[in-house]
Amino acid sequence: PNWIGYEAYKLFKKIYDDLSPSANKYFESVYEE
């Protein structure tokens, strides 16, 4: 059913949103060197 894919999408988006700020900081610190 569609709700399984929707729940998986929400979970993935939550993880992605949680990781992207730290990933952005990481890449910024790498490229500033």
Distance bins in CASP14 RR format, pairs under 12 A and 6 or more apart:
PFRMAT RR
TARGET T0000
AUTHOR 0000-0000-0000
RMODE 2
METHOD distances of the structure
MODEL  1
1 7 0 0 0 0 0 1 0 0 0 0 0
1 8 0 0 0 0 0 1 0 0 0 0 0
2 8 0 0 0 0 0 1 0 0 0 0 0
2 9 0 0 0 0 0 1 0 0 0 0 0
3 9 0 0 0 0 0 1 0 0 0 0 0
3 10 0 0 0 0 0 1 0 0 0 0 0
4 10 0 0 0 0 0 1 0 0 0 0 0
4 11 0 0 0 0 0 1 0 0 0 0 0
5 11 0 0 0 0 1 0 0 0 0 0 0
5 12 0 0 0 0 1 0 0 0 0 0 0
5 13 0 0 0 0 0 1 0 0 0 0 0
6 12 0 0 0 0 0 1 0 0 0 0 0
6 13 0 0 0 0 0 1 0 0 0 0 0
7 13 0 0 0 0 0 1 0 0 0 0 0
7 14 0 0 0 0 0 1 0 0 0 0 0
8 14 0 0 0 0 0 1 0 0 0 0 0
8 15 0 0 0 0 0 1 0 0 0 0 0
9 15 0 0 0 0 0 1 0 0 0 0 0
9 16 0 0 0 0 0 1 0 0 0 0 0
10 16 0 0 0 0 0 1 0 0 0 0 0
10 17 0 0 0 0 0 1 0 0 0 0 0
11 17 0 0 0 0 0 1 0 0 0 0 0
11 18 0 0 0 0 0 1 0 0 0 0 0
12 18 0 0 0 0 0 1 0 0 0 0 0
12 19 0 0 0 0 0 1 0 0 0 0 0
13 19 0 0 0 0 0 1 0 0 0 0 0
13 20 0 0 0 0 0 1 0 0 0 0 0
14 20 0 0 0 0 0 1 0 0 0 0 0
15 22 0 0 0 0 0 1 0 0 0 0 0
15 23 0 0 0 0 0 1 0 0 0 0 0
16 22 0 0 0 0 0 1 0 0 0 0 0
16 23 0 0 0 0 1 0 0 0 0 0 0
16 24 0 0 0 0 0 1 0 0 0 0 0
17 23 0 0 0 0 0 1 0 0 0 0 0
17 24 0 0 0 0 0 1 0 0 0 0 0
19 25 0 0 0 0 0 1 0 0 0 0 0
19 26 0 0 0 0 1 0 0 0 0 0 0
19 27 0 0 0 0 0 1 0 0 0 0 0
20 26 0 0 0 0 0 1 0 0 0 0 0
20 27 0 0 0 0 0 1 0 0 0 0 0
21 27 0 0 0 0 0 1 0 0 0 0 0
21 28 0 0 0 0 0 1 0 0 0 0 0
22 28 0 0 0 0 0 1 0 0 0 0 0
22 29 0 0 0 0 0 1 0 0 0 0 0
23 29 0 0 0 0 0 1 0 0 0 0 0
23 30 0 0 0 0 0 1 0 0 0 0 0
24 30 0 0 0 0 0 1 0 0 0 0 0
24 31 0 0 0 0 0 1 0 0 0 0 0
25 31 0 0 0 0 0 1 0 0 0 0 0
25 32 0 0 0 0 0 1 0 0 0 0 0
26 32 0 0 0 0 0 1 0 0 0 0 0
26 33 0 0 0 0 0 1 0 0 0 0 0
27 33 0 0 0 0 0 1 0 0 0 0 0
END
